[in-house]
Amino acid sequence: MSTPTLTRGRTRFPSAVPVALGLAAGFGIAQATGNRALGGVVFAAGGLAAGWLWTRRRGLAVAAGLGVAYLVAFVLAHVLALGVGWPSWLAVALVTIVAAGVSSWVADRG
């Protein structure tokens, strides 16, 4: 068995979970506590956890691309809520679903 096959077998936790938690829970905690930095810590922790899974499963290049997508989702939620005027939860829900889906499709399949 090759090393990537062994690694994939040990890391079956879906990377979409920390992506969704980082985006949605980070927003929820920031809103509930009024502490944006605390929400940022949750967002960063979700990104780091997902990044670790992405790197183990697909390598550094794919992990970097998915990391950029994670950051773009964060920014897009702000653009949709603040710039376009969407309700905040709707913007966060939309980008969370898309980012988690992309993460799952790219890193968790196979």
Secondary structure, 3 states (H helix, E strand, C coil): CCHHHHHHHHCCCCCHHHHHHHHHHHHHHHHHHCCHHHHHHHHHHHHHHHHHHHHHHHCHHHHHHHHHHHHHHHHHHHHHHHHHCCCHHHHHHHHHHHHHHHHHHHHHCC
